[in-house]
Every structure is written in structure tokens, then in C-alpha cells.
Amino acid sequence: MAKYGRAASKSVESAVRRTKKGTLKSGSGRKVRSRKQAIAIGLSEARAKGAKVPPRKGSRKSTRTTSRKTTRKTSRKTASKKR
């Protein structure tokens, strides 16, 4: 079974084409020059439209690390108050 749908490949193709033309811009408003970044933007646009695209790799990982950081900070604060 295919990972990506046709709509996803169309949006990636469009993003790469816009990069070559010089009209694709990143979230900060700067022109995109990297091919990899253009593909990432195309996949993100496809996800927003509801096309068949697997979830981002870092999305699950980032939620785990943030919860660990907050628990460490709170445990340090409570330990320092007890002293």
C-alpha cells in the first residue's frame, strides 16, 4: 500500500515548482531556496488539505520531551524548597 496519495504528490510538485520560480516562501516570509524545505512545505500543505500523508516524524517525539522537561523542573523546585 502506498504511503502518499496523488494529492500529496501534486502539492509537493507544486511547491517545488514555486521554489524554482522563486515565489515559495517559508513561515517567516523568506524565499525558500532549499529543495528539501520545499518538499516539507508541500507535504505540510497536503496534510492541511487532508491528503493521504503519514504524520510528521518529530511530532510524537517533541510531545514526549516537553513533558519530561516540565516534570524535571517541578521536581527540582520542590526539592530546593524542602531544604
C-alpha positions in Angstrom: 0.0 0.0 0.0 1.3 3.4 -0.9 2.4 5.9 1.8 1.5 9.0 -0.1 -1.6 9.8 -2.2 -1.8 11.5 -5.5 -3.0 14.8 -4.0 0.2 14.8 -1.8 2.5 14.4 -4.8 0.6 17.1 -6.7 1.1 19.6 -3.8 4.8 18.7 -3.4 5.3 19.1 -7.2 3.6 22.5 -7.0 5.8 23.6 -4.1 9.0 22.5 -5.9 7.8 24.4 -9.0 7.1 27.5 -7.0 10.6 27.2 -5.4 12.2 27.1 -8.8 10.2 30.1 -9.9 11.1 32.0 -6.7 7.7 32.5 -5.3 7.6 30.0 -2.5 8.0 31.5 1.0 8.6 29.9 4.4 6.6 30.7 7.5 9.0 33.6 8.3 8.3 35.2 4.9 11.8 34.5 3.4 12.2 32.9 0.0 12.8 29.1 0.1 16.0 28.0 -1.7 16.3 24.5 -0.4 14.7 21.6 -2.3 14.2 19.7 1.0 12.4 22.6 2.6 10.2 22.9 -0.5 9.2 19.2 -0.2 8.5 19.7 3.5 6.3 22.7 2.8 4.5 20.7 0.1 3.8 17.8 2.4 2.6 20.2 5.1 0.2 21.8 2.7 -1.1 18.4 1.7 -1.7 17.5 5.3 -3.7 20.7 5.8 -5.9 19.7 2.8 -6.5 16.3 4.2 -4.5 14.3 1.6 -3.0 10.9 2.4 0.3 11.7 4.0 1.9 10.0 7.1 2.3 12.1 10.2 5.5 14.1 10.8 8.3 12.1 12.4 9.1 14.7 15.0 5.6 15.4 16.1 5.3 12.5 18.5 8.9 12.8 19.8 8.5 16.5 20.7 5.5 16.0 22.9 7.4 13.3 25.0 10.4 15.5 25.5 8.4 18.5 26.6 6.5 16.6 29.3 9.8 15.2 30.7 11.3 18.6 30.9 8.4 20.1 32.8 8.4 17.2 35.4 12.2 17.6 35.9 11.8 21.3 36.5 9.0 20.9 39.0 10.8 18.2 40.9 13.9 20.4 41.2 11.8 23.3 42.6 10.2 21.1 45.2 13.5 19.7 46.2 15.0 23.1 46.7 12.1 24.3 48.8 12.4 21.3 51.2 16.0 22.3 52.1 
